[in-house]
Amino acid sequence: MTADLRTTYLGLALKSPVVASSSPLTGDLDSLWALADAGAGAVVLPSMFEEQIEQEAIELQRLYEAGTGSFAEALSGYLPDMQSYNTGPEKYLDHLGAAKESLAIPVIPSLNGTTRGGWVKYAKRLEAVGADAIELNIYLLPTDPYADGRDVEQRYLDLVEAVRAAVDVPLAVKIGPYFSALISMARRLAEAGADALVLFNRFYQPDIDLEALTVVPNIKLSAPVELRLPLRWAAMLHGQVRSDLAVTSGVHSGEDVVKALLVGADVAMVASALLRNGARFMATVVEDLQRWLDEHEYESVDQLRGSMSVAKAPNPEQFVRSNYMTVLRSYTAKNS
Ligand SMILES: Cc1cc2nc3c(=O)[nH]c(=O)nc-3n(C[C@H](O)[C@H](O)[C@H](O)COP(=O)(O)O)c2cc1C
């Protein structure tokens, strides 16, 4: 018997629980076709950044002021039409439109912002172009020594509320793991309108170039061991929040997808493994998931989901702090 891979995420019907996470790969139409063809349940486009949108607004304002300040009449003939000016965000909307037109699976654009600015209106435009849902990637690094944890959390909630108020499509919120009380925060994000929580953003750490003595951006692809962090938190959140759960970080194989589902994720998202091995690797992940389920005689992913969450696992204490001492004592040089 073949296990049923179909699932729902954000209220959308997905043919499999493996989703291509936001990355340069999903910014390319050929790769999107390959991902869909290889069995991806949905795709998340690269983020449209608040900075991109604001930069566009500044450029347009500059152009406009240059025109009105000097020879306005002459310029008015070639000043770009504000609506169709083809800059970053416009190209993004075109890409979303093209993806929607040619793919039969859900397409989820991503917005990245940290302030409750004018960029939120882009959520409406994404919806108008046909977004099946929107993923809001909140990547906020608090540097104000006078802003306490509550202030920072409130910024997250304000952002979610602002985007939620702007659109009717389902909203996923991608967060980092660094909250003092993650479960409480997850609950408040759900109340603010997050239909799904995406666990977790990887915070890219800059490096130092010792020759040039400069700080350099240095994106490293993930390693499978990074899956353990979202696994633990998905296990704890499953059944405790009403949002769906997506696991991202360290999903490199069909077996990793099985683990994510076992702890209660609705979907598992893949980026690094696809960037490393190409879009067709999606087929390997989906086939391995199918094989595992068939060999272990599961009828569907629904049957498996959450059976090893904290609420249901036979030994849930392995996920929580009280087991810390035993874990440290279990170290052997062999398993490091
Ligand atoms: C090169 C690169 C670009 C990425 N760009 C985005 C992005 O624009 N928006 C976003 O939400 N996540 C972005 N991510 C994060 C991925 O979507 C994913 O959440 C993260 O890499 C963890 O998953 P992985 O272990 O499968 O790589 C990017 C990751 C990589 C490696």
The ligand as an SDF file (V2000), in Angstrom:
LIG
                    3D

 31 33  0  0  0  0  0  0  0  0999 V2000
   21.3050   31.8040    0.0290 C   0  0  0  0  0  0  0  0  0  0  0  0
   20.0840   31.8330    0.8850 C   0  0  0  0  0  0  0  0  0  0  0  0
   19.1320   32.8250    0.6980 C   0  0  0  0  0  0  0  0  0  0  0  0
   17.9840   32.8560    1.5130 C   0  0  0  0  0  0  0  0  0  0  0  0
   17.0570   33.8480    1.3220 N   0  0  0  0  0  0  0  0  0  0  0  0
   15.9570   33.8930    2.1250 C   0  0  0  0  0  0  0  0  0  0  0  0
   14.9710   34.9030    1.9390 C   0  0  0  0  0  0  0  0  0  0  0  0
   15.0510   35.7630    1.0570 O   0  0  0  0  0  0  0  0  0  0  0  0
   13.9100   34.8940    2.7970 N   0  0  0  0  0  0  0  0  0  0  0  0
   13.7560   33.9660    3.7870 C   0  0  0  0  0  0  0  0  0  0  0  0
   12.7750   33.9970    4.5240 O   0  0  0  0  0  0  0  0  0  0  0  0
   14.6790   32.9940    3.9660 N   0  0  0  0  0  0  0  0  0  0  0  0
   15.7670   32.9410    3.1630 C   0  0  0  0  0  0  0  0  0  0  0  0
   16.6940   31.9630    3.3500 N   0  0  0  0  0  0  0  0  0  0  0  0
   16.4950   30.9940    4.4650 C   0  0  0  0  0  0  0  0  0  0  0  0
   15.8850   29.6930    3.9610 C   0  0  0  0  0  0  0  0  0  0  0  0
   14.5830   29.8930    3.4450 O   0  0  0  0  0  0  0  0  0  0  0  0
   15.8080   28.6510    5.0790 C   0  0  0  0  0  0  0  0  0  0  0  0
   14.8300   29.0440    6.0310 O   0  0  0  0  0  0  0  0  0  0  0  0
   17.1090   28.4510    5.8100 C   0  0  0  0  0  0  0  0  0  0  0  0
   18.1930   28.4020    4.8960 O   0  0  0  0  0  0  0  0  0  0  0  0
   17.0900   27.1600    6.6100 C   0  0  0  0  0  0  0  0  0  0  0  0
   16.7620   26.0530    5.8030 O   0  0  0  0  0  0  0  0  0  0  0  0
   17.8730   25.0590    5.1980 P   0  0  0  0  0  0  0  0  0  0  0  0
   18.5630   24.4330    6.3300 O   0  0  0  0  0  0  0  0  0  0  0  0
   17.0760   24.0830    4.3750 O   0  0  0  0  0  0  0  0  0  0  0  0
   18.7920   25.9030    4.3650 O   0  0  0  0  0  0  0  0  0  0  0  0
   17.8100   31.8870    2.5280 C   0  0  0  0  0  0  0  0  0  0  0  0
   18.7690   30.8870    2.6870 C   0  0  0  0  0  0  0  0  0  0  0  0
   19.8880   30.8310    1.8870 C   0  0  0  0  0  0  0  0  0  0  0  0
   20.8980   29.7380    2.1000 C   0  0  0  0  0  0  0  0  0  0  0  0
  1  2  1  0
  2  3  1  0
  2 30  2  0
  3  4  2  0
  4  5  1  0
  4 28  1  0
  5  6  2  0
  6  7  1  0
  6 13  1  0
  7  8  2  0
  7  9  1  0
  9 10  1  0
 10 11  2  0
 10 12  1  0
 12 13  2  0
 13 14  1  0
 14 15  1  0
 14 28  1  0
 15 16  1  0
 16 17  1  0
 16 18  1  0
 18 19  1  0
 18 20  1  0
 20 21  1  0
 20 22  1  0
 22 23  1  0
 23 24  1  0
 24 25  2  0
 24 26  1  0
 24 27  1  0
 28 29  2  0
 29 30  1  0
 30 31  1  0
M  END
$$$$
